[in-house]
């Protein structure tokens, strides 16, 4: 895999961002709104409950991690959508660029943009609402890593869906994080779900992250093996997502569906 061609994908997206203020603002605006909103909700819950539970690390911390996951997923899909909207996707593969190099470019672009959102969230949550990340300990790093890997896998799968069924399918992509939120237990334990939903939760890497956060904050022992299972699932989904995208691309080329992404219109 050539790093030069991969970096060219990243460089193109950088030029798009640099030349458009409307593309830069969403990198930090929505996450800032979420942190401020949920920060005040957490403070309010601290004042009206007598349980002694601090909602800032349990609720605001969970929102921060979930927003990070969403930024990662949407970072992949948005880079791909930019190529779809500009009808530039097919032009890439008129060059020696491979599928692996293209997907690597999407992943690197997503990494850079999601880091911007993460830094903004860390600064706001710690300065405005006193969220101390020391309460999570060293487990914060593997928590973020599992969510990052899962976000990458889900983003590539979403790109495959659009590639297979056409640009109009993008409207099915935006609700995906909201659809899986009930299953991963961002705001409540998995044990509160019906049994059939708990079975689905076991297949989602993010559920192991949020269950681990609650166990740590409640003073219970959290097994690292459990998180390794979530990380293993995330890696498996990345491999599966890469395979699905490759198969979908080859199908689009073989059947002529790839022409939908050409700069020329078909009459």
N, C-alpha and C positions, 0 to 999 in steps of 0.2 A: 504494500500500500504506500503510495507516494504522499509524503507530508506536504509537498509543495501544492499538489492539486487539492488536498484537504484544506490547507490554509487559504486557498483561493476562494472556497465557498465561504469561509469565515470573513475574509476580506470584503467580499461582495456585500455581505450582510452588514458589515461595519460601515461601508459607504452609504448604504440605505439609511442606516440609523443616523449617521452624521448629517445627512442632507435633509432630514425630516424631523422636526421637533415633535410632531404628533406621534411618531414612533418611539421617541425617547421617554415621553411623559408616562405612558402606561407601565414602564419598567419599575417605577417606584410609587406612582400615584395610588393605584388600587390597593397595594399592600399597605401603604401608609394609612389609608382610610380604614382598612380592616383592623390594623393594630390599634388605632385610636378608638374605634368603635368598641371593640372587644376589651380594650384596656379599661374604659370607663364602665362597661358592663361588669367586669371582674371586680373593680373597686366597689361598685354598688352592691354586688352580692356579698362582699366582705362586710359591709355595714349592716345588712339586714338579716344575716344568719349568725347564729350563736354556736355553730358547730366547731369553730376554731380552725376550720379548713381555709387555707389561703387560696383563693381562686385565681390569683395572678399567675403562679407557675402552672396550675393544673389546667386552667381554661385558656388564658392568653398564650401560654407556652405551646399548647396543642394547636391553637389557631396559627401561630407562627410557623410551626412545622408543616401544617397542612397547606398553608399558603406557599411555602417553599416548594412543596411537591407540585402544586398547580403551576407555579412559575416554570419549573423544569419541564413539565409536560408541554405546556403552551409554548415554551421556548423552541422546542423541536418542531411543533406543528406550525408555528408562525413563520419560521424560516422556510419551511416547505411551502406554506401558503403564499409567501411572497413570490416564489418561483411560479406557482400556479396562476396567481392573479396577473402577473406580468407576462404569462405565456412563455416563460423562459426555461421551464423545466426540461423540455426536449432538447434545447440547445446544449445543455450540459453534456448530454450523452451522445452528442455529435463529436465530442472530444474523446480522448483516451480515458476519461474519468470513469472509475469503476463504481459499482453500487456501494461497496464498503467505504470508499473514499468520500462519496457523497453523504452517506449516513454519518460518517465520522465528522464531517463538516457541520452537519445539523447538531450533533451532540456537543461539539466544542462551542458553537454559537449559543446553544441553550445554557451551557455551563457558565459562560461569561455573563449573559443577561440575567440568569437566576441569581448569580452572586451579587449583582447590583441590588436586586430586591431583598436578598437576605441581609445585606449590610444595612439597608434602610430599616428593615424590621428590627434588627438587633439594636440599632442605635435608639430608635423610638421606644421600644419596649423597656430598655434598661434606663434611659434617661427620664422618660415621662412617667413610667409606672413601676419602676424599681424592680423589674424582673431580673433576678440573679440566676445566671446559667450555671452557677456552681452547684445548685440544688440537684441538677441532673448528673453531675460528675462527668467522668470521662465517657460515659455512655452517650453523651450528646453527639459525639462524632460518628459512631456507628449508626445512631438513629438517623442522622442527616444522610449518611451514605446509603442506607437502605431505601429511604424515600427518594433520593436522587436516582438510584438505579431503577426503581419502579416507575418513576416519572419518565425516564428515558424510554423504557420498554413500552409504556402506554402511549407515549408520543409517536414512536415509530409505528405502532399498530394503527394509530389514528391516521397517520399518513398513508398507510397501506389501504385503509378503507376509502379514503378520498381518491387514491390512485386507481382503485378497482372500479368504484361506482361513479366517479366523476366529481368535478368541482362543487356541484350543488350539495354534495354530501357533507360539506364542511359544517353545516348547521347541526349535524348530528354529533359533531366532535365537542363543541363547547360545553354541552351538559354532562359530559362523561364524569368529571370530578364530582359533580353534585349527585350523580346517580350512584356512585360507589361510597359516598360519605356515610350513609346509614350502616354500611356493612363493616367499616373499618374502625368504628368506635372512637371517632375524634372527640366527642363530647360526653360519652358515657361508656361504661364497661360492656364488653361483648356479651357478658352473661345476661344482660337485660334483653337481648334479642331473642326472637323465636328460634327454635332449634334449627329450622331449615336455613335461616339467615346466618346462624353461627357456623354452619358447614361451609357456606360461601366465604365467610370471614377468614377461615383457615387457609383459603387459597389466595388471600390478598396480603402481600408483604407489609403493607402499611398497618394492618391490624396488630401485628406483633410490636410495632413501634409504640403505638398509643397505649396498648396494654402494659408495655414495659414502663412507660412514663408514669402511669398511675401507680404501679407497684413500687417504683422508686420513691415517689412522693408520699406514699402511704407508709413507708418504712419497711416494706416487705422485701424479701430476697428475690431478686430478679436473675434468672438463669441466662447466661450469655448464649447457651445452646439454643434457647428459644429464638433469640435474635438471629443466630446463624441460620436457623431454618427459614426465617423471613428473608435474609440476604440471599440464601440459596434459591428461593423461589424467584426473587427479583432477577438474579443472574439467568435463571432458566427462561424467564419471560423475555429477557433481552435477546437471548439466542433465538427463541421462538419468533420474536418480532422481526429480527433480521431475516430469518428464513421466509417468513410470510411476505415481507416487503420484496425480497428477491424474486419469489415465485410470482407475486402480483405484477412486478415490473416485466418479467418475461412473458407473462400471459398478455399484458397490455401490448407489448411489442408484437407478439405472434398474431394477435387478433386484430391489430390495427387501432385499438382503443387509445394507444399512446398519441394518436393524432389530435386528440382533444386538447393536448397541452402544447400544440404547435403555435407559433406566432401567426400562422396563416389560418384563416377561417375556411371551413369546408362548406361548399354550397350543395 
